[in-house]
Amino acid sequence: MTSQQVNQAHHAGGHVVPGHVLVAVFIALLVLTALTVAATWVDLGPGNLFVAIGIATVKAALVALFFMHLRYDHPFYGLVFTLAILFLALFLGLTLVDVRQTFPEVQAALENPV
């Protein structure tokens, strides 16, 4: 096989997502964005963060699945993407735990400057 044939074989067979699917995903993203804005008007205390992160996760999943074509790619790429997101969530979660533990000290220092 020549390099030109290999190159053509590599680029053949892309998946075209129907327009109505892309429009439906776009509308879902708009609705979820409106839901995110509406969630800021409701005081859930510490739950506000979890609601916002949950909505953002659904939006990111829609973008990754349909606009990045992970839904139609080889499952290995989805696994790599999912593992990257899980590690990111782990690192952010550990950071949030640390911030939550040191927040009273920071708040006290801001209220009583030296």
N, C-alpha and C positions, 0 to 999 in steps of 0.2 A: 504494500500500500504506500503510495507516495504521500508526501507531507500535505499536499493540497487535498487529497482524498481524506486524510485524517482530519484536517481542519474543517472540511465540509461536513464530515460525519459528526464532528463535535458540535457544530452550530445547528444541526438539523433537529427538528422535532421539538420546538418550543411550544409552550402551552399558551393559548390565547384565552383570556377570561372574557366571558360574554359581558357586554356593556351593562345589561340590567343587573348583573351581580355587583359590578363596581358601583353602580348608582345606589343599590341597596346598602352596600357597605358604607358608602359616603353618608347616606341618610342616617344610618345607625350611629356613625361617628358624630354627626351633628346632634342627634338626640342625646347621646352620652355626654357630649360637651355641655349641652343645656342642663342635663342632670347634675353635672359637676358644679355648674354655677348655682343651680337651685340648692344643692347640698350645703353651700356656704351660708345660706340663710337659716338653716336649721342648726341649733346648738346641740350637738351630741357629746359635748365634752371631749374626752380623748378619742371617742369613736369617729370624730370628723376625719382624723388622719387615716384610719382604716377604710372608711368609705371612699375617700379621695384616692387612696392607693388601689382599692378594688376596682373602681371605675377606670382608672388609668391602666390597670392591667388588662381589662377587657378591651379597651381601645388599642393598646399595643398589640394584643393578640390578633385583633381584626386586621390591623395594618400588616403585621408579619405574615398572616395566613394568606391574605388576598392580594395586597399591593406588592409584597415581596415574593409572592408565589410559593411560599413554603407549603401550602396545602397541596400543591401539585408536584413538588420536588421529591427526590428520594428521601425516605424517612431518616436517613443518617443526618441530613442537614437540619431537619427538625429537632433531632436529638441534640446536636451540637448547639443549636440556638437555645433550646430549653435548658441545657446545662449551664450555658452562659448566663441566662436570666436567673436561674436558681442561685448561682454563685453571687451574682449582683444583689439579689434579695438577701442572701446570707450576710454579705458585707454591710449592706444598708441597715439590716436588722441589728447587727452587732453595734453599729454606730449609734442607732437610736437608743439602744439599751444604755450605752455609755452616756449619751447626752441626758437621758432621763435621770440617771443617777447623779450627775454633776450639776443639773439645772438649779437646785436650791442654793448651792454655793455660789453659782454665777449670779443668780437673782439677788442674793444678799450682798454681794460685792457691788452690784450696780446700784442698789438702794443706799448703801453706806460707803461712798467713795472715801478713800484715805486722804 
